[in-house]
């Protein structure tokens, strides 16, 4: 049984119409799920009219055999080749085709691309072996082509290209087909969407995805000694329009030409096992400041990379500093090896590094301090769940409260409500009154929070490792909405030009419109993202550091 291709439609037309019609009939009756039959929602939690669940057919032995037969009618003409897919629906599809091919005397290699690198075991993103043959990508449904793009980004690291995509159902979006074709990838499909008795619309399609690759990569900096063992937020780059300043787990700290990506100077800090520089650099006047896991806090000349001074009274430093320019002081959290005081908050003179005061704390201080100039105080959390408010001039403790879990990221301050807001490992977002430390509200997510909240127009944006961006009312903490990113969110959200940006461990950057409360664009990179996306609004350049220390520079397409 062979197939022919309709030149008009681009769909594969089987010479076994009975088998194909049986499959179409099954899909219409069993895989098209409508809202009147059962409640169905989009990734943002909104109701949708219908969805297509192809797994119903793939998990049915007779229909799986039919699907494999129809695929093989096309694929046999492409021999030799190998197959690839992404988890999870692609796996039963690919194995069914491989089994059918083997039964017919052909051994076809296949491999699976995970949505993100596995964190345990062999820690792979690609499962299986890739040989030298052309790569054909299998998918159940092609909508915007997101799965293909994700797979190709993973293969880019190996210098390999997908040559063709074969899908069971094509949603008929010509822009997806054209985009793939521009990349040299041809799209073939077996069944058209309208054959299943449904039509694509902006309000009804749960599989509808946002446009992808909203950025154009300008350059990337490879730190050389890539280290990606810990899935935690690391150093976020700082910039001054001409240069970008970047620290990595290797202990390397660089000044980089913002236009070209060329390294202007490089400074080496010490490391502790796999940890080098986790704190984000702080720029003030002619110096750049950062801490490292060698226990040293550095002040470096921005122009030359020469060290001005260093503070050496910690055992480890993962906290990012903040500055009080009016009193010429820096505040940074420290970590100590002593058992009686595991951490502290310290105030240092900006020009000399001389210690002005130090406030001992019960736990390691990994979070960055929050300085509130109008109130003359600095606030920081620690890994024992403590949150301390200290006088910025004297270090005198004003109040101390405790959450039920570690607080690893900087808190934010809402001037309007006078609330300090922070996320905790106990899965909650807390808001305390800045004057007294009294708890104003507490709101739960479904997993630990490793990110700094972002306050925009009376709303609090919080990224949680429950894979959702949570949007809360700043006054009472009630949920306004949440958006599913499909992968864990460690990176803090950021704002640029009225848009919110957040990123996931699947290597996806999301652009969120607060007005429509929807994701309006995304971009994929080859590695996990655990750090904040930042934008130089004067130049329009975006920067993000991947988990392995690679620094990416983008501009909008």
N, C-alpha and C positions, 0 to 999 in steps of 0.2 A: 504494500500500500504506500503510494507516494502522494505528495501534495503539490499543488501548483499555487502561485501567488497571484492575487488579483492586482493588476497594475493600477487600477483606479483607487482601491481602498488601502493597499499595502498590507492587507491581512492574509494570513495563510488559509487557503481553502482546501479542505481535505478531500481526497478521492474516496474516502469512506464516509459519505454523508450520514449514514445511519448512526455510526459511532459518535460523530460530532453532534448530531441532533439530540442524541440521548444525553450527552454531557450538557448541552445547552439547556435542555429541559430540566435536568437535575439541578443545575445552578439556579435557574429561575425559581424553582419550587423550594429549594433548600438553602441556598447560599445568599439570596437576596433577603435581608432582614429589614423589616419595615417597622416604623415606630408604633403603628397601631397594633402590632403583634407582641412587641416587648419593648421596654424602655431602653433606648440607646442614646449615648451622648458622645460628644466630640472630646478631644484631648483637653479642651478648656472647660469641660463639664457642661456644655450647652447641648440641648436636645437637637437631634438631627432626624431627618425624615427617613433615611435608609442607609444601609451599609452593605458591603459585600464581604461575606466571610468564606473565603475560598478553602479554609481548612476543613470545612464540613465535607467538601468533595475529596480533598487530599487524604483525609482520614478514613474515607470509604474505599474498601479494596477495589470494587468494580470501577468506581470513578477515577481512582488513582491510576488504574491500569489504562483507562481510556485517555486520561491526560498524558500519560507517558507515551502512549501510542501516537497521539497527535503531535506531540513534541518531536518524537523520533523521526516521524515522516519528514520533517524539515531538517533536523540535525544530521541525519545520515548523509545528506548531500554535502555537509561541511567537513566530513572526516578528512584529515585528523584534527582534533581539537581537545580542549579540556573544559570542564564546567566549573563555575563558581557561583556562589549565592551569599546572601547575608541571612543571619538568623532573624526570625525563627521559621516563618512559613516556607522560606526557600529550601530548608533542609529536607522535609519530606518530599518536596517537589524534585529536588536533585537526586535523592536516593532512589526514587521511583524510576526516574529516567535511566540512571545507571544500571539498575536491576533489569530493566527492559532491554537495554543495550546488551548487557552480558548474556541474557537469554538468547539474543539474536547473534551471538558470536563476536561482540565488540567489547573491549575493556576500555572504559572511559574514565580518566582521572577527574577527581573533583576536590574542591576545597571550599571551606566556609570562612567568611569574614565576619568576625564579631563586631557588634556596634561599638564596643570599646575593649581595650586590652584587658585580659583577665588579670585579677589582682593576686591570684594564688596559683599554686601548681607550677606549670611551665610558663605562665604569664604571657601567653600568646594572644595576638589579635587575629592571626590567620591560622586556622586549624586545617591540617592536611599538608600535602606536598605540592608545590607548584613546579611543573616541568616547562619545557621550552615551547610547547605547542600553543597555538592561538587560544585566547580565552573568550569563552562565550558566557555571558552573565544570564542567569535565570531569575525570573521574578514572577510572582503570581499576578500582580497588578502594577501597571505603570501609570502614574498620575503626573507628578511633577518630575519624576526621575530622581528623587532624593536618594533612594537605595543605590542606584547606579553611581551617583556622584560620590557617595560615601565609600563604596567599594573601590572606585578608581583612585581616590585619595590615598587609601591604604596601600594600593598597588604601586602608586607613584614612588613610594619609598624603595621599591624593589626594581624600579625602572621598567615595569610591565604595563601593558595597556589592554583594556577590554576592546574587542573588535566588534562585538555584536551583542545585542540584548534580545532575548526571546521571552515574551510575556504571555501569560494565559489570557489576561484581559487588559486591553488598552482603553484608558478613559478618553482617548481621542483628542488629547491636548497637543496641538501642532507645535506649540512653543517648546514642549518637552522634547519632541522628536527632533526639532530643528537644533535645539541646544546640544543634544547628544551627537547629531550629525556633524556639527561644527567641531566636535572633539574626535571625529573619525569613528563614531560608534553608530552602527545601523540598528534600527529598532524593528523587530518583527513581532506580530501578535497573532493569536489564534482566534480570539473571540472579541467582537466589538461590544461596547457597553450597551448600545441600544438593543442588541439581541436578547439582553436579559430583562427587558421591559422597564428599564429605568433610564433617566436622563440626568446628565451632570448639571448641577446648578450651584451657585455660590452658597446657598443656605442649607443644602441637603446632603452634601457629600462629606462623610466623616473622614474619607481618605484625602480630602483636599489639603494640600500643603502650601506653605508660603514659598515665594521665590527664593532661590538659593544663590549663594556666591554673590552677595551684595557688595563685596569688596574686591578690589584689584590689589594683588600683592605687589608691594614696592620693593621690598627686600626682606631677607631674614638673616639673623645672626646665629650661627651654630657655635655654642660655647666650647665645642671640642670634646670635653669630658662630660658627656651627657649622663645625668643621674635622675632616675624617675621612680625610685622605689616607693617613696612615701606619697600617698594620695592625700595631700593636704595643701592648703594655700601656701604659696611661696612668695618670692619677691616680685612686686609689681613695679614696672619701670617708671621713672620720673623723667621729665623733659623740660627744656628751656627754649624751645623753638629751633635752636641750632643743633642741640645735642640731646641724645637720649642716654640715661644712666641706668645701668642694668647689673644686677647681682645674680649669681648662680650658685647652685649647690656645690660646685667644684671649688668655691672660694674665690672665683674670678669676678672682679668688678670692673666694668668697662664704661668709658665714655665713647659714644658712637655718633658719627655724623648722621643727623636726622634725614638728610636728603639722599645719601648714598648707602648708608649702612656700614661704612668703613669705620674701623676701630681707631679712635684718636689716641687713647691711652688705655692701659690696662694695669690694675692694681690687684695684688694677690693677698687675700686674707686667709687665715687658717681655717681648718675644717674639723668637725667632730663626726667621725665615721662618714655617713653619707650626707651629713648636713654641713653646708658651708654658710651661705648667705640666704636667710629666709626673710629678713626684715626688708621693707621697701625703702628705697633711698629718699631722703628729705633734702630739698634744696633751700638754702638760706644765704642771701648775699653771695659771697664768692666761694662758698663751701658746699660740699655735698656730704651728708651724714648717713651712716648706716651701722648696724650692729651685725655681728657674725657669731657663729657657734664655737669660735675659739674663745668666746667670752670677752671680746674687745669691741668697744664702740669707737668708730673711726670718724675723724673729720678730715676730708681730702680736698685739696685745691681743685676747683672745677676746671680750670684752664690746663693745669699741668699733670694732675694725678698724684702730686706730692702730698704726703701726709702732713697736716698741720698739727694735729694732736690726737691722742688716743686715751680712752678711759678703760682701765683694765680690772675693775673690781667685781666683775661677774664671772661665772663659770660658763654660762651660755647666754646668748642674746638672740631671741627670735622676734621680739617686739619691734614694731616700727615707731619711730620717734615722731613727736609733734613739737611745734615751736610756738613760743610766746614772744613775738618780735618786740613788743613794747617794753618787756623787762629783760630781753636778750637771754632767754633760757630755753633749754630743750628738756622735754620730759620723755623718758623711755622706761620700759619694763625690763627687769633683770631676772635671771634665773640663777640659783645658787645650789651648790652641792651639800650645804649644811642642812641638818635635819630640823633645826629649830625655826629657821626662816628660809623657806624654799624659794621665795621671791621677794622683790621689792620694786617700788617706784622711785626713780631718782630724778632730780633736777640738776642739770649741768649748765654752766655758763657757755654761751655759744662760741665765744672767741678763744677760750682757754681750755675748756673741758673740766674746769674746777667744779667739784660737787658742792651744790648749795644746800641740799638736804636730801634725805633718803627715808622713805616710809616702808618699813618691813611688812611683808604680807605672808600669809600661811602657805600659799601655793605658788607654783611657777607662774610668772607673768609673761604670757606669750602675746596677749592682746596689746594693741596699740593704745596709748592714752588718748583721751578726748579733753582738749583744753577749751574752756568757756571763758573768753576774755571779759565779757560783761559781768560775770559773777566772780571772777578771780579764782577759779577752781579748776582742778584737773581730776578726771574720773577714769578709772581703769578696773578691769576684771581680771580674775586669775583662774587657774585650773581647779581650784577648790570651790568655785562658784561664788567667791567673794567679789563684791563690787565696792570700791572705796572711793570716797570723794575727799580730796585734800586741798588745803589752801595752797594756791600756786606760789605765793611768796615765802611762806614759812614751812610748808609741808605738814602743818597741823591737820589731823584727821577731823573732818566735819561730820561724816557719817559712814557707816559700814553696813551693808546688807548682804544676804546670801541667796543665790539661786540653788536649785536642786542638782545642778550639774555644772561642769566646767564652762567658762566663758573664754573663748579663744580668740575672738575678734573684737575690734574696736566698737564701742557704743556710738550712737548718734544722739544729738541733742535737738529737741524741738523747741525753739524759742517761743512759739505761740502758746503751746500747752505747758511749757516748762517741765518737759518730761525727758528723762534719759532712757533710751530704748536700746536693748541688746538681745542677741540670740544666745541660746545655751545648748549644751550637749544633752540637756534633759528634754529636748524637743520643743521647748517653749520660747516664745518671745516675751520679754519682760519690759515693763515701763515703770520707772520709779520717779517720784517727785524730786526735782533737783534740790529743793530747799531742805528736805527732811529725810529723803531716802524711803519714804512711805511708798508701798506698792500701789500703783494706780490701776494697772490691769495686767493680765497674763493671758496669752493666747497660744494654743498648742498647734504644732505641725505634727507630722507623723514620723520624723526622724531628726537626728541631731543637726544643729545649725553651726556651721563653721564660717559664716560670712557676716560682714558688717551690714546692718540695715541701711537703707537709703530713704531719706525723707524728701518727698516731692509733693507740694500742694496738698497738705493735710493727709497724705497717704504714705504708708510705710511699705517699702518693697523689701522682702526678705527672701533670700535663696536658701532652700533647705535640701539636705541630702535625701529627702523623700521624693526628689525629682521634680519638685514644683517651685515656681515663683509664687510666693504668697503676697497678696496686696491687702493691707490692713488699714482700718480707720485709725488715724493717729490719736484721736481723742479717747476712744474706748477699746481699741484693739479688735473690734469685730472684723470678720473676714468680709472683704468686698468681693474678691474673686481669687482664684488660683489658676495657674497655667502649667500644664504638664510639659516638661522639656524632654521627657523620654529617657533621661539619664540623670545621674546625680549632679547636684549643684553645690560645689564648694566655693566657687568664685563669688565675690561680692558684686552686687549690681552697681552700675554707674549711670550717669546722665550726661548727654551731650545734645545740644541743639534740640531740646524738647523731646528727645527720644531716650528710652531706657535700654541699656545693653546688659545682658547677662550671658553666661557661658556654661557649658556642661562638660562632663567627663567623656562625652562622645565626640569631643572636638568641635562642637557646634556653638556658634555665636548667634544670639537672638537679638533682633531689634524690635522693641516693643513701643507701640504708640499709646501713651496714656489717655489720649482723647477718645480713641475708638476701643481702647482696652483690648488690643489684639496684637499679635506678632505680625509684623509687616515685612519681615525679611530675615534671612539667616545666611550664615557663611560657615563652611566647614574647613578645618585644618587637619593634618594627619595625626596629631597627638591629642591626648586629654588636655583640657583646660581647667585649671584650678585657681587661676588668678584673674583679677579684675581686668576688664577691657577699659583702656583709657584713651582719651582723644585730646589732641592739641587742636582746639577750635580755631586758632589763628591760622594754622597751616592745613587743617582738615585731615591730618594724619591720625590713624588709629594704631594703637600698640597693644599687643598681648603676648604674654610669655606662656609657652606650653609647659607641661609638667616636667619635661626633660631639659628645660633651660633654654630651648630655642626661642629667640625673640622675633616676632613677626611685625612688620610695618605694612599698613594698608592705606588705601584711599578708596572713597566710594566710587562705584562704577558709574 
